[in-house]
């Protein structure tokens, strides 16, 4: 018997499309919440997948959201998230973005430089408000194990750990009334599959918080530990024991608070995006042509890298490997063969799977690229070669299929003719 996702992908959706399994997301969120316990909050990193219907459906599942732009702030408010449960990070916040965050009175704005701190204070004074801030710091030590590192080395992200006193001095001497320091934010990397790396980063953040609080006489109410839990993208890659490592982090946090009474009021934040929604999404395509070249089999799909840049290997991967695939419409009697899947674009970069072993592919078949729920549509080059955008669907636990986004022509986006 086929699964609800398989039925929707083969019988209900138009291709190319993204299809998200809300039941799988809900199950993952519930498991995370159980592991985190009462003192660590789960924030959804909107950048992973900002589809409005998905944001609305996830609102009861999480404690808050992590933002990376003023547009994400607007979407989060529209989706029903409380401003006090938002954190806003990113190294290039404009004055307009800072002003919107201050005006909305969000829970915390993660300051990433002294210059940004000064601009934020100016915006807050102009609005007659006090901005709640965390300082995002770049750890002085390196934590190997992140596929994409954003800290532990020279970086555009955050303030070097050794520069923290400079910002604290400015807040004490120049920022009074304009900014309120509520905590620290550490986001060292993403797509981590090593529990020990996550735990080391987590504990280092707590050590820095204690040191800064004692040396500078500040009181924190929140520590944002980032997230970074990864998911398997290649065959043979072992999944991380997410429940186990998150439970261990919660125990470490509780032990730390007991050992440091001054930190009793601190709540922790764990930001997760990919780990929450990544494995719950499929990119579904239809085969439009089949051919052989020099004895190798090729299939051309109706979707490609312009919709799913990550699957093509052009979104941060050092070594390109195939995403997990599922042939959705093959009959049991078809022989398995190696086939290369290409998208419809006129570029050799539009490679969606290289010599994948699948039941023999024919025109009209549907192929799903799995683990596509995060960093898919909105992380791709939608305008490249002027193809239409994909559809987006959400499959609800009761079997209802919700259209989240129509396929549109993106080529006139913001265009001024003449």
C-alpha positions as CSV (number, residue, x, y, z in Angstrom):
1,X,0.0,0.0,0.0
2,X,1.3,3.4,-0.9
3,X,1.8,6.1,1.7
4,X,-0.2,9.3,1.8
5,X,2.8,11.2,0.4
6,X,3.2,8.7,-2.4
7,X,-0.5,8.9,-3.3
8,X,-0.4,12.7,-3.3
9,X,2.8,12.8,-5.4
10,X,1.5,10.5,-8.0
11,X,-2.2,11.3,-8.2
12,X,-2.9,14.8,-6.9
13,X,-0.1,17.3,-7.5
14,X,1.0,19.1,-10.6
15,X,4.7,18.9,-11.4
16,X,7.3,20.2,-10.9
17,X,6.4,20.8,-7.2
18,X,7.4,20.7,-3.6
19,X,5.3,18.5,-1.4
20,X,5.6,18.8,2.4
21,X,4.3,16.2,5.0
22,X,2.8,18.1,7.9
23,X,2.4,14.9,10.0
24,X,6.1,14.2,9.7
25,X,6.9,17.8,10.8
26,X,4.6,17.6,13.7
27,X,6.0,14.3,14.9
28,X,9.6,15.7,14.7
29,X,8.6,18.9,16.6
30,X,6.9,16.9,19.3
31,X,10.0,14.7,19.7
32,X,12.2,17.8,19.9
33,X,10.0,19.4,22.5
34,X,10.0,16.3,24.7
35,X,13.8,16.2,24.5
36,X,14.3,19.9,25.2
37,X,12.2,19.9,28.4
38,X,10.9,22.9,30.2
39,X,13.8,25.3,30.1
40,X,14.9,25.2,26.5
41,X,12.7,26.8,23.8
42,X,12.4,25.6,20.2
43,X,12.6,28.3,17.6
44,X,11.9,27.6,13.9
45,X,14.5,29.1,11.6
46,X,12.2,30.6,8.9
47,X,15.0,30.7,6.3
48,X,14.8,27.0,6.0
49,X,11.3,27.2,4.5
50,X,9.3,30.4,4.7
51,X,6.1,29.1,2.9
52,X,3.2,31.0,4.6
53,X,0.9,28.0,4.9
54,X,3.7,26.0,6.5
55,X,4.5,28.8,8.9
56,X,0.8,29.0,10.0
57,X,0.6,25.2,10.4
58,X,3.8,25.1,12.5
59,X,2.9,28.0,14.8
60,X,1.4,25.7,17.6
61,X,4.4,23.3,17.3
62,X,7.2,25.7,18.2
63,X,7.9,28.3,20.9
64,X,9.1,31.0,18.5
65,X,10.9,31.8,15.3
66,X,14.3,32.9,14.1
67,X,14.4,35.7,11.5
68,X,16.9,36.7,8.9
69,X,15.2,39.7,7.3
70,X,12.5,42.2,7.7
71,X,10.4,40.3,5.2
72,X,10.6,37.2,7.4
73,X,9.5,39.4,10.3
74,X,6.5,40.5,8.4
75,X,5.6,36.9,7.4
76,X,6.0,35.7,11.0
77,X,3.7,38.4,12.3
78,X,1.2,37.6,9.5
79,X,1.4,33.9,10.4
80,X,0.4,34.6,14.0
81,X,3.7,34.4,15.9
82,X,4.1,36.7,18.9
83,X,6.8,39.4,18.5
84,X,8.2,38.6,21.9
85,X,9.1,35.1,20.8
86,X,11.2,36.2,17.8
87,X,15.0,36.5,17.4
88,X,16.5,38.4,14.5
89,X,20.0,37.5,13.2
90,X,22.1,38.3,10.1
91,X,25.2,40.3,9.3
92,X,23.6,42.9,6.9
93,X,20.6,44.3,8.7
94,X,19.5,47.6,7.1
95,X,18.4,50.6,9.1
96,X,14.8,49.8,7.8
97,X,15.1,46.3,9.1
98,X,16.4,47.4,12.5
99,X,13.6,50.0,12.8
100,X,10.9,47.4,11.9
101,X,12.3,45.0,14.6
102,X,12.4,47.7,17.2
103,X,8.9,49.0,16.3
104,X,7.5,45.5,16.6
105,X,9.2,45.0,20.0
106,X,10.6,41.6,19.1
107,X,12.2,39.4,21.7
108,X,15.8,40.0,20.7
109,X,17.9,41.4,17.9
110,X,21.2,39.7,17.5
111,X,23.8,42.4,17.1
112,X,26.7,41.3,14.8
113,X,29.1,44.3,15.0
114,X,29.8,47.5,16.9
115,X,28.7,49.5,13.9
116,X,25.3,47.6,13.8
117,X,24.9,48.2,17.5
118,X,25.3,51.9,17.1
119,X,22.9,52.0,14.2
120,X,20.4,50.0,16.2
121,X,20.6,52.4,19.1
122,X,20.0,55.3,16.8
123,X,16.9,53.7,15.4
124,X,15.6,52.9,18.9
125,X,16.1,56.5,20.0
126,X,14.3,57.9,17.0
127,X,11.4,55.6,17.8
128,X,11.4,56.3,21.5
129,X,11.8,52.6,22.3
130,X,14.4,50.3,23.9
131,X,15.7,47.5,21.7
132,X,16.3,44.1,23.4
133,X,19.5,42.7,22.1
134,X,21.7,39.6,22.2
135,X,25.3,39.8,21.0
136,X,26.1,37.2,18.5
137,X,29.6,36.1,19.1
138,X,32.1,34.1,17.0
139,X,33.7,31.5,19.4
140,X,37.4,31.8,19.9
141,X,37.7,28.0,19.5
142,X,36.9,25.9,16.4
143,X,34.4,23.1,16.7
144,X,35.0,20.6,13.8
145,X,31.9,18.7,12.7
146,X,29.8,21.4,11.0
147,X,29.5,20.9,7.2
148,X,29.1,24.6,6.9
149,X,31.0,26.6,9.5
150,X,30.0,30.1,10.4
151,X,32.3,30.6,13.4
152,X,35.5,29.5,15.1
153,X,37.5,31.3,12.4
154,X,37.6,34.7,10.7
155,X,34.0,35.3,9.7
156,X,31.4,37.9,8.6
157,X,29.0,36.5,11.2
158,X,28.9,37.9,14.7
159,X,31.5,39.5,16.9
160,X,34.8,37.8,17.8
161,X,34.6,36.4,21.3
162,X,37.6,38.6,22.2
163,X,35.8,41.7,21.1
164,X,32.8,41.2,23.4
165,X,34.2,43.6,26.1
166,X,34.3,46.5,23.5
167,X,30.6,46.1,22.8
168,X,29.7,45.7,26.5
169,X,31.6,48.9,27.3
170,X,29.8,50.8,24.6
171,X,26.4,49.6,25.9
172,X,27.2,50.6,29.4
173,X,28.6,54.1,28.4
174,X,26.6,55.0,25.3
175,X,23.6,52.7,24.9
176,X,21.6,53.2,28.1
177,X,17.9,53.7,27.3
178,X,18.4,52.7,23.7
179,X,19.4,49.0,24.0
180,X,18.9,46.4,26.7
181,X,21.3,43.5,26.7
182,X,19.3,40.3,27.4
183,X,21.8,37.7,26.4
184,X,24.3,36.1,24.0
185,X,23.8,34.3,20.7
186,X,26.2,31.6,19.3
187,X,25.6,30.1,15.9
188,X,28.8,28.3,14.9
189,X,27.6,26.3,11.9
190,X,25.0,24.1,10.3
191,X,24.4,20.5,9.0
192,X,26.3,19.0,12.0
193,X,26.0,15.2,12.3
194,X,28.3,14.9,15.4
195,X,26.6,15.0,18.8
196,X,29.9,15.7,20.5
197,X,30.5,18.9,18.4
198,X,27.0,20.2,19.3
199,X,27.6,19.6,23.0
200,X,31.0,21.2,23.0
201,X,29.6,24.3,21.3
202,X,26.7,24.4,23.7
203,X,28.9,24.1,26.8
204,X,31.3,26.7,25.5
205,X,28.5,29.2,25.1
206,X,27.5,28.7,28.7
207,X,31.1,29.2,29.9
208,X,31.3,32.4,28.0
209,X,28.0,33.6,29.4
210,X,29.2,33.0,33.0
211,X,32.6,34.7,32.4
212,X,31.0,37.8,30.7
213,X,28.4,38.1,33.4
214,X,30.9,37.9,36.2
215,X,33.5,40.2,34.6
216,X,31.1,42.9,33.5
217,X,28.3,42.7,36.0
218,X,25.5,41.9,33.5
219,X,22.5,39.7,34.0
220,X,21.2,37.6,31.1
221,X,17.7,36.3,30.6
222,X,18.3,34.3,27.4
223,X,21.0,32.3,25.7
224,X,20.5,31.5,22.0
225,X,22.5,28.4,21.3
226,X,21.8,28.3,17.6
227,X,21.1,24.9,16.3
228,X,22.8,23.2,13.4
229,X,21.5,19.6,13.7
230,X,21.9,18.0,10.3
231,X,20.0,15.4,8.3
232,X,21.3,12.6,6.0
233,X,21.4,13.6,2.4
234,X,23.4,10.7,0.9
235,X,23.0,7.0,0.8
236,X,24.8,5.3,3.7
237,X,25.0,8.5,5.8
238,X,24.0,7.7,9.4
239,X,21.3,10.1,10.9
240,X,22.2,12.0,14.0
241,X,20.4,10.9,17.2
242,X,18.7,14.2,17.5
243,X,16.4,13.3,20.4
244,X,19.4,11.9,22.4
245,X,21.7,14.9,21.8
246,X,18.9,17.4,22.5
247,X,18.0,15.6,25.8
248,X,21.7,15.7,26.8
249,X,21.9,19.4,26.0
250,X,18.8,20.0,28.1
251,X,20.5,18.1,31.0
252,X,23.7,20.1,30.6
253,X,21.7,23.4,30.6
254,X,19.9,22.4,33.8
255,X,23.1,21.4,35.5
256,X,24.7,24.7,34.5
257,X,21.9,26.7,35.9
258,X,22.0,24.9,39.2
259,X,25.7,25.5,39.5
260,X,25.4,29.2,38.7
261,X,22.5,30.8,40.7
262,X,23.0,34.1,38.9
263,X,21.8,32.3,35.7
264,X,18.5,31.1,37.3
265,X,16.4,33.4,35.2
266,X,18.0,32.4,31.9
267,X,16.0,30.6,29.2
268,X,17.8,28.8,26.4
269,X,16.8,28.9,22.7
270,X,17.6,26.2,20.2
271,X,17.1,27.3,16.6
272,X,16.2,24.5,14.2
273,X,15.2,24.7,10.5
274,X,16.6,21.9,8.4
275,X,16.3,19.3,11.2
276,X,12.6,20.3,11.6
277,X,11.4,20.3,8.0
278,X,14.1,19.0,5.8
279,X,13.2,15.3,5.7
280,X,9.5,16.1,5.4
281,X,9.7,17.5,1.9
282,X,9.9,16.0,-1.6
283,X,10.6,17.7,-4.8
284,X,8.4,15.9,-7.3
285,X,9.2,15.9,-11.1
286,X,8.0,14.3,-14.3
287,X,10.2,12.7,-16.9
288,X,9.8,14.5,-20.2
289,X,12.4,12.7,-22.3
290,X,14.7,9.7,-22.2
291,X,17.9,9.1,-24.3
292,X,21.1,7.2,-24.4
293,X,24.5,8.7,-25.0
294,X,27.6,6.5,-25.4
295,X,25.8,3.7,-23.8
296,X,24.7,5.7,-20.8
297,X,21.1,6.4,-19.9
298,X,19.8,9.9,-19.4
299,X,16.3,11.2,-18.3
300,X,15.3,14.8,-18.6
301,X,13.0,16.1,-15.9
302,X,10.5,19.0,-16.0
303,X,12.3,20.6,-13.0
304,X,15.8,21.3,-12.2
305,X,18.4,23.4,-10.4
306,X,16.4,26.6,-10.9
307,X,13.9,25.1,-8.4
308,X,16.3,23.0,-6.3
309,X,19.8,24.3,-6.4
310,X,20.9,22.2,-3.5
311,X,20.1,18.9,-5.2
312,X,22.3,19.9,-8.2
313,X,25.3,20.3,-5.8
314,X,25.6,24.0,-6.3
315,X,24.5,25.2,-2.8
316,X,27.6,24.9,-0.7
317,X,28.6,21.3,-1.3
318,X,32.3,20.7,-1.7
319,X,31.8,17.2,-3.2
320,X,28.6,16.7,-5.2
321,X,26.5,13.6,-4.2
322,X,23.0,12.5,-5.1
323,X,20.1,13.4,-2.8
324,X,18.0,10.3,-1.9
325,X,15.6,9.5,-4.8
326,X,12.3,7.6,-5.2
327,X,10.9,6.4,-8.5
328,X,7.2,6.9,-7.8
329,X,5.6,5.2,-10.7
330,X,7.8,2.3,-11.7
331,X,6.2,-1.2,-12.1
332,X,7.8,-4.0,-10.1
333,X,8.9,-5.8,-13.3
334,X,11.2,-3.1,-14.5
335,X,14.9,-3.8,-14.3
336,X,17.2,-1.5,-12.3
337,X,19.7,0.6,-14.3
338,X,22.0,3.5,-13.8
339,X,20.5,6.7,-15.1
340,X,21.6,10.3,-15.0
341,X,18.8,12.8,-14.2
342,X,19.1,16.2,-15.8
343,X,16.8,19.2,-15.5
344,X,15.4,21.2,-18.5
345,X,18.0,24.0,-18.4
346,X,20.6,24.5,-21.1
347,X,23.5,24.2,-18.8
348,X,25.6,21.2,-17.7
349,X,25.1,22.4,-14.1
350,X,21.5,21.2,-14.2
351,X,22.4,17.8,-12.9
352,X,19.9,16.4,-10.4
353,X,21.3,12.9,-10.0
354,X,24.5,11.3,-11.4
355,X,24.2,7.7,-12.5
356,X,21.6,6.9,-9.9
357,X,20.4,3.3,-9.6
358,X,16.6,3.3,-10.3
359,X,14.0,1.1,-11.9
360,X,14.1,1.8,-15.6
361,X,12.9,5.3,-16.3
362,X,10.3,6.1,-19.0
363,X,8.7,9.3,-20.3
364,X,5.8,10.3,-18.0
365,X,7.3,8.7,-14.9
366,X,7.4,10.7,-11.7
367,X,10.6,10.9,-9.7
368,X,10.8,12.4,-6.2
369,X,14.0,14.0,-4.8
370,X,13.7,13.4,-1.0
371,X,15.0,15.4,1.9
372,X,13.9,18.5,0.1
373,X,11.9,20.3,2.8
374,X,14.6,22.9,3.6
375,X,16.6,25.3,1.5
376,X,14.8,24.3,-1.6
377,X,12.6,26.7,-3.5
378,X,13.6,29.9,-1.9
379,X,17.3,29.0,-2.0
380,X,17.3,28.5,-5.8
381,X,17.9,30.5,-8.9
382,X,14.3,31.0,-10.0
383,X,14.9,33.5,-12.7
384,X,17.6,31.5,-14.5
385,X,16.6,30.8,-18.1
386,X,13.0,32.1,-17.6
387,X,11.2,28.9,-16.6
388,X,8.0,29.0,-14.5
389,X,8.3,28.5,-10.7
390,X,7.2,25.2,-9.1
391,X,4.0,24.5,-7.2
392,X,4.1,24.1,-3.5
393,X,1.7,21.8,-1.6
394,X,1.2,20.9,2.1
395,X,-0.2,17.4,2.9
396,X,-2.1,17.6,6.1
397,X,-2.5,14.7,8.6
398,X,-6.1,14.1,7.6
399,X,-5.1,13.6,3.9
400,X,-6.2,17.1,2.8
401,X,-3.8,18.6,0.2
402,X,-3.3,22.3,0.5
403,X,-1.9,24.4,-2.4
404,X,0.6,26.8,-0.8
405,X,2.0,28.4,-3.9
406,X,0.9,28.6,-7.6
407,X,3.4,28.2,-10.5
408,X,4.0,31.6,-11.9
409,X,6.2,33.4,-14.5
410,X,9.0,35.0,-12.5
411,X,10.6,36.8,-15.4
412,X,8.8,40.1,-15.0
413,X,9.5,40.4,-11.3
414,X,10.1,44.1,-10.6
415,X,10.8,44.7,-14.2
416,X,10.4,48.1,-15.7
417,X,9.6,47.9,-19.4
418,X,11.0,50.6,-21.6
